Amino acid sequence: MKSKEIIINKNDVLVTRTNHSGIINYANDTFLRITGFSEDEVINHPHNIIRHQDMPKVIFYLMWKNIKKRKNIIAIVKNYTKNKDYYWVATDFKHEEDFSGAIKNYVAYRRPINQDNIKVIEKLYSNLLEIEKTTGIEASIKYFNRYLKDKDMEYNEFIADILVEPPLTQILMKKIKSLFGGQS
């Protein structure tokens, strides 16, 4: 059976929270509806249950490197649903601290991206994945760093350039984050 792309409504925001080890401890109803998983199937399970095989490891390396340092990063990610269909999202992260200031949880806010965004990123991800398969993740990291340097951009600038959000969407995302205890 061939997998198909799930198109997410532009107003949907998929939210999950994981502990510092990437184990899911919260998933909103929109995430459950889009992915087809039940709450019992995701809570206390590793977040990588939705990781699509087309995703290069370098993106997750970069993501974890940044969020563990408490730096914001927005990643464009292709994920699986329970029945192995897929969906594309821009994922924005924040961290939650315990009373001592240690990172307790990571919260991921995902919103849909359009087909133009996907076309731009698919070619890059395909190249990164091929490099990882043939010469390893270190070579993929070097290639990606060169790619960004050639564009004279940092990663977040590159992603922002691809996504170019209308101001209304930016305002909506800030409001959603504030509802979940995020900083505006």
C-alpha positions, 0 to 999 in steps of 0.5 A: 500500500502506497503512503499518501500525504496528509494535508493539515488544515492551516489553522491546526497546531499539533502539540506534543511535550516530551521529557528531556529524553524524548519520551512523550508525556503530552499530545494534544487532540489535534496531534492525535487526530492527524497522526491517528494514534491514541493517547495510550499509543504515544504517552510514555513512548519515544517521540521517534515513533513518528519519525519518517525515514525520509528525514535526514539525521542531521536535522535532528542532530541540529535540533537537539544540539540547539534545544538542549542549549535552550536555543530556539529552532524551527525545523521542517519535518516530515512525520509518519502517521500511525498507518504510515501516511505522512505529513509535513510541518514546521516545528517550533520548540520551547523548553520547560524548566523545573524549580531548580532551572533544569530542563524538564520538558520540551514542547513542540508546536507544529503547524502545516507548511505549503507545497512550495515550502515542501518543494524547497526542502525535499531536494535538500533533505534528499541530498543530506539523506544520500550523503548520510547513507553513503558517507555518514552523518559527519559528512552530512553535517559538513555538507549542510554547514557548507550549504548554509555558508554558501547562502550566507545564512544561519539555519534559522534564517534559512528556515524563516526565508523558506516559511515567510509567514504572514503577520497574522500567523505569527501572532496566532502562534504566539497566542497558542504558545502563551496558552501552553505557558510559552514565552511570547 
